């Protein structure tokens, strides 16, 4: 008998219900009938038909829709991000070595491609949780990658108990340092991937005017305010861009948001043979006062 993806996801949540915290009252939660998460104060949240749980009490509208996540999955499945994911996986694997069980959180997981790829290479019994405010992304993740915890959730009010996660990932997504510090175990590792100046520069040349103001803030400085043993690694490479990948790449990147149809058509007509990937990976361990 084939077990549905919803049941698979429900079983993971039920087995690990101790990690959940009610986003309304902050009390503990349990899974009831493999269909609801219910807290001690009786706030209840239904498991969706696809096997994710919506733990964002307030409705949120984002620019990240179904077509964007479909485009992102197409691009990521091509190997576009592989060197970055391989490096992150190696760092996480080293940190988790020797642990019988571990929990890893992808904060801002989108459609789950990155977390799923990393989990597939980690040793032992590693349980993954992915959260994002974009319901379309979490819907796609729960359908495509059953066996992890997928939740619509707000990074400012993460629906998990303190000191639960061995590793937190934050890839191309805003960070909430106070929440991540709360969620990490005493020796927990935080890994953040931030784009550098060369990232997608071939598209930036089309969509951004020369001399446009750039963000000069240094994420490493902010990182060091909250974490110890901070190290960085810059990864820069050219990715051969097959013609069929140009349209989904343009669709998935916020670079094109607000661009005119003429600009998008111009980009689609450009023969970009290689695209630049340029990231800094920042790593640090939880600061224990």
Secondary structure, DSSP 8 states (H G I E B T S, - for coil): ----HHHHHHHHHHHTGGGBB-TTT--BEEEETTTEEEETT--EEEB-TTS-EE--SS----S--HHHHHHHHHHHTTTTTHHHHHHHHHHHHHHHTT-SEEEEEEET-TTSHHHHHHHTT--SEEEEEEEES-HHHHHHHHHHSTTSEEEE-BTTB-SB-TT-EEEEEEESS---HHHHHHHEEEEEEEEEEEE-TTTTHHHHHHHS-TT-------HHHHHHTTEEEEEEEEEEEEEE--HHHHHHHHHH-GGGTT--HHHHHHHHTS---EEEEEEEEEEEEE---
